[in-house]
């Protein structure tokens, strides 16, 4: 496991159909001491600088 304990998820339209699955997975990952941050696909494609800055902020903590 990486020392940052950070999970980065790219969310697309499929996640609208998998809300319960995602919720359960989040509970398991959080219980393992992991932090989850999510970005919408559009944000990654259109504002990568903001995405990278957010990731960097979590890595500095």
PyMOL commands that set and color helices and strands:
alter all, ss='L'
color gray80, all
select helices_A, chain A and resi 13-16+19-31+41-46+48-60
alter helices_A, ss='H'
color red, helices_A
select strands_A, chain A and resi 6-11+35-40
alter strands_A, ss='S'
color yellow, strands_A
deselect
rebuild
show_as cartoon
